[in-house]
Amino acid sequence: MSADEVYDVIVIGGGPMGLSTAYECAKAGQKVLVLEKSVFFNQAGSSGDLVRMFRTAYTEDFMATLAYQSMALWDDLETEAGTSLRLMTGLLNFGDPTYGAGGPEGTLKGPIPNLKKYGLKYTELTRDDIEAQNPFQNLPDDWVGLDMPDNGVINVTLLTRTLFRLCEQLGVKLLQYAYVNSVTPCISDPSLWLVGGLLGSDKGASAAPNQFTFGAHKIAITCGAYVNHILYPSFCFSLNLQIWEMVFEYYSIDPTISFPKMWFQFAQDTSATTPASNLFYGFPSVPWGPPNLARIAVDSATRTISDPSERSHSDIPSADLEHTRQWVRSHVRGCSADPVPVFAGVGLQTNVYDNMFVLDYIPGDLMPAAGPQREKSIAVFTAGWGMKFVPLIGKVLKELLVDGGTTAYDISQFKMDRGEGKIIRDDAVQGTDNLVARANFSSQRC
């Protein structure tokens, strides 16, 4: 099979990570194609909604180092874009000082050594300080806080559109409605991959799609929760993902009482027949969002799936909604006595067993048909809380694919084959087991 056109790099997945990768590769002089299965700027994955956190507070040394390195990369991106992509409000972490390790966000005071290491400012607060400076109430007497100014709110809608614009300016080809169903070695060229799929249109299911086959010397797979839709049909392995259907809510706040900054609450789970997380977080009202609406959410999910095909399209998990609403009722000033969210939504938060990224080449033993000239030619990013690292991850993927590796950034903690089999699995996950037939190809590993 021949390719319709050949590219130096094909990026599968056109969200912030994919667009950042495409931009970095194009800056390096590469001919780049981005394939997005939905429309650009869609709500199907983890980049929907208006805001995300840019933060530097990490308990883990390696994450703190990457967060610190990201600061300059965000500054560079904003300079190149000619616009600010963050509102630097600062971040308040507060809660139970004895909250232990093992949670998805580390511990409350764990970041202090790393903040000191990198010269990042912080102020320790008492419970009274927290309530005096923020619209919280009824907090336990022994709770404490860390106020950290070098943090801010990411303007997600502007970030994605800015990266798209920068890619266009550098000649990146950007295709939406492009459903990739196979990545196969090219028989006639030992350095080339063939990326096949179906190209739809704005008519949706009412019009038949056209088949496409593009050639690529290097491939970045950045499609988040949908990564197994590429990996299993192409290479007959999957990643063991725990995908949270993560709820967020917006509440009307008294315009005279507003949140001055982002915040995160650390507290032990509620002990009950069904334990409930008490990790809550929120954002101030932002200039690019509705006035006096604050985004507040619980940092967990009662509904967890293994593939996006299992998601509920018609309802929002009521337990998460009500748990958050009751917390707002008890602890946030400026809401009504019986607060009701103005609107709510769900994003797909992709995780693996240790709540960290997968950022790595596909190991050679998982691509037996690739051959030596295709070694280190496909890199994957998925899982973890990555929005705050968008410029860094784009640069890392560019270095993996274009430069043959990265030395400036320590990604050794994010290998795909870590965890002694906790990530890679040889079978299909629910929702991808029927994709091989669609791909219509054979693999030495299947």
N, C-alpha and C positions, 0 to 999 in steps of 0.2 A: 504494500500500500504506500502511495506517495503522499507527501505533505502538500497542503494548499499553499503554505508559506512557512519558511523556517525562521526561527528567532533564536537569539542568544539565550534569552531567559523567558520562560513562561511562568506567570504567577497565577495559581489557581486559588481564587477567593479574593474578592475586591473590596473587603472591608478595610479598616485603618491599617492593619498589619500588612495586608497585601499591597495596598497603595503605597505605603511607606517603603516596602521592599522594592516595588517597581520604580519608585522615584530614585532611590539610592542606586539601583542598577543602571538606570538611564543616565544619571549623573556620571557614572563610570564609563559611559560611552557604549553601553549595551543596547541592542535592539530588543525591545521588551513588549510582551503581550500580556494583558490581564484578562482572565476569564472569570466572570461573575455569573453564577447560576440564576440569581434573582435580578432585581434592578439594583443599581448603585444606590447607596444611602438607604438600604432597606431596614426593616425591623425584625428580620428573621433570625438573627443571631444574638451577639452580645453587645453590639454597638448601637442599638436603638436608644431612644431617650435623649435628653439634653445635656446631661452632666456626668462626669466621672472624676475620680480623685487623682490629682498629681500629688504624691506624698513621698517623703524621704525617711519616714519613721519605720524602720525595720529592726526586728530582733535578730534575724539571721545576718551574719557578717557579709556573706556573699550577696544577699539581696540589698543590703545597705550600700555596698560598694557600687552595684549597678544603678541604684537610685541616685547616688551622688553623681555618677558618670552621666546619667540621663539629664541632669540639670543643664549642662552646657549644650547638649544636643537639642533640647527644647529651645534654648535661646537661639541656636543656629537656625533651626527650622523656622522660628518666628521671624528672624531677620531675612531669610530667603523668601518667605511668604509675604513679607511686608505688612504683617498684621499680628496682633497678639492672639494667641490661641488658648490662653489661660487667664483666669482671674485669681491673683495671688492673695487669697483671703487669710491664709494660715490654716492650721489644723489644731483642734483640741481633741486629744485623747483623754478620756476620763473613765473612772469606774473603780472597781474593787482592786486594790493594790495587790491582793493575793491571788488574782486570777492566774491560773497556771498555764504552762506551755501545752502545745498540742492542738490548739485551735487554729482556724484558718488565717488569723491575723496576728499571731504571736502573742506577746504579753504586753501589759500596759507600760511597765517601766523598762522592759527589755531593750528598747531602742536607745536608752541614754548613753551607754558606752560608745555606740556607733555615732550618735550625734556629736559627742565630744571628739571622737576620732577625726571627723570631717569638719569640725569647727562650725557646726550648725546650731543656731540659737534655740534655746528652749527655756521655759519658765515653769517651775513646779507650782501647782495650785492646790489649795485646800478645797473642801466641799463648799465652804462659804464663798471663796473666790469664784468658783465655777458658777454658782447660782447668781452671784452679783454681776458677772460679766456676760452671762448667757441666759436665754429664757428657759432654764430648767428649774424644776422644783421637786421637793420631796425626795431628794437624793439621800442615801444613807450617810450618817455623820462621818464615817471613816473613809469615805471615798476621796480620791485625789485626782489630779489632772496634770497633763503635760501640754503646754501651749507652745506651738512650734510655727514660726512665721514663714519658713521656707517651703510652703505647700500651697496648693491652690486648686481651683475648679477648672477642669478641662471643658472647653466648649466643643462638645462632640460633633455637633452638626457642622460647625465651622471647620473643625479639624479634617473631617472626611472630605468635605468639599474643597478645602484648600489643597489637600494632597492630590485629589483628582485634577484640580486645575494645574498644579505643578507638573504632574505626569503628562497632561495634554501639552503643556508648553515644551516639554522635552521630547515629544513625538511618540510617547507610549501609546500603543493601540489598546483601547479599552472597550471590551465587548461585554454587554449584559445579555441576559437570557441565554447564557452559554453553559449548558449542562455537560460537564465532563464525565464520561463514563469509562474511560480507559487510558492508561499510560502504558505503552508497550515499546520494547526495543525495536529500532529500525533495523531490518535485516541487511539492507544494502550499505548502511553507514554505521560503523561500530561506535561512533561518538554521539549518535542522535537518538532522541526519544520521539515517539509519535504520541501526541495527545489528541484523543478522539472524543467526540460527543455530539450533541444536538444543539443547534442554534435556533431558538425561538424568536418571537417578536412581541410587540406590545399588544398583539391580539390574543395572547395567552393560549389557553387550551383550544380555542376555536380555530386555530390555524396549525397545520402540520409543520413541525420543525424541519430544518435542513441539517444534514450530517456535515461535520467538519473534521478535518485532521490537520493539525499543525505540528511542525517539527520544532524541537527544542534541544539545545545542547545542555541546558541546565533548567531545573524546575524548582520553584518554591510552592509548597502546599500550605496555604494560610487560611483555610476555610473553617477554622474553629471547630465547632461541634459537628460539622459535616465531614470531618477528615476521613472517617472510615468509608464514606461514599466514594473516595478515591483509592484508599489503600487496599481495601479488600478486593474489589473487582480487578485491580491492577496487579497486586502482589500476594493476594491470598493470606494476608494477615490483618488484624485489627488492633486498635488500641483500646484498652479497658478504661472507658470513660465513665465518670459519674457526672451527668449533666443536670445541674440545678435549674428548675423552672423558678427563677428568682423574681420575687414580687417587689415592686416599688410603688410608692404612693405619694401623692402631692396633697398637702393640707394648706388651707387658708390660715394665715397667721395675721394677727392684729398688726396693721402697718406701722404702728408706733412701737411694736415689740418684735424685733427681727433677729434672726441668727446672724451674728457678725462673721462667721467662718464655718468651714466644714467641721464635722465632729464625728467621733466614734466612741461608743460606750463599750467597756469591757466588764462583763459580769457573768457569774456562774449560771449555767442552765437552770431553769425551773424544774424542780423534782416533781414529777407527776406520773400518772399512768403513761402518758405520752410526753416525754421531756420536751421543753421548748427552749430554744436559744434566746439568750438575753444580750446578744451582740447586736446592737442597733447602730445605725449611722445616718447621717443626714447632711444636707447642703443648705446654704443660704439661698434666698431668692437671687436670681442672676439677671443681668440686663437683657440677655437673649431669651429669657423665659417669661412666663406670665408673672405679673407683679404680685407681690406678697404671697406667693405659693412656695412652700418649703418641701423639698423631696426628703422623705423619711422612709427607712426600710429596715427590715431585719436581715442580718448577714448570714442567712441560712435558707434552706428550702425544705418544706415538708414533702414536696413532690420531686423525686429524682428519677431520671430516665437514663437509658444507655444510648439512645439515638434520637435525633430530632423528629423522626417519623412517629415517635411515641408521644410527642407533646400534645397537650390539650389546646386546641385552637379556639375553643368557645367559652372557657371559663378561667378565672383566676383563683388559685388555691385559697379557699375561704379561711383556713386556719391561720395562714400567714397574714392575711388582711386583718383579721380580728385581733390577733396577737399584737400586731403593730398598733392598731387603733387603740387598744386598751393601754398600751405603753404611752402613747401620745396623750391620752386622757389623764393619766396619772402624773406625767413628768414634764410636759411642755406647757409653758405659759403662753397665752395669746390665742389659744384655740377655744372653741366653744366647749361647754360642759359635756356635750355629747358629740365629739368630733367625727366627721364623716369625710373621707378623702374626696377631693374634687375629681380626681381621676387616678387611675392605677394601671399598671401594665406588668408584663412579664418579659424578662430577658433570659437567654440561655447562657448560664455560667458553666463552662466546661472545666472539669477537674480530673486529676488522676489521684492516686492513693495518697500522695504526700502534699497535695494542694500546690504543687509547683508546676513550672512550665515543662512542656516537651519542646526542646529547641535543639535540633540535631539533624545530621544526615540520616537517611535511611541506611541502616547497617547493611554491608555487602551480602551477608548470608541470607538476608531477606529478599535479595534481588538476584537470584542465581543466574538469570538470563542476561544480566546487564553487561557483563564482560568488563575487562580491566579499564577500558577507555571511558566507561561511564561511572567509574568509582567516584564517590563524593559529588555526584551530579544532581541529587535530589535532596532538598532540605525541607524539614517540616517544622512548623510552629503551631502548637495548640495548647490549650489548658492554662490554668492560672489566671491571676488578676493582672492583665497585661496592658491595659490602656495607658497607664502612666509611663510605660516603657516604649510607646509606639516608635519614636525616632531611633531608639537604641536597637530595637528588634529588627527594624528595617535595615539598619546599618550592619548588624550581625549577619543577617541572611545574605545581604550583598557580599560580605566578606567570605562567608562560607562558599558561595556559588562562584563568585568572580575571582576572588583572591586565593581560593583553596583552603581557607581556614581563617580563624580569628585569634589574635594574640592579645588585643587590647581589652577584651571583655571575657571574663571568666564564666563560661557557660557549662563547666564540667558537671554541675549539679543537675543539669537538665537533659541528660542523655536518655534516649528512647529506651535503651535496654537496661536501665537501672532497676533496682527493686526486685531482682531475682524472679522475674516473670510476672510481676504485679501490673505491668503496663502492656506488654506485647502478648497477644493471644493469637493462636493459629486458626481459630474459627471465626465465623461471622457473628456480629452482634445483631440483636433484633432490629429489623429494618434494612439491613444490608445483605441479608442472605440471598436475596433474589437479584442482586445487581450484577453478578457475574454473567448470567444469561444475557442481560442487556448489553454488556460490554462486547460480547461476541468475539472473543479471542481466547488463545490458549497460553498458559504460562508453565514453565518447567516446574514451578513449585506447587501448582494446584493438583 
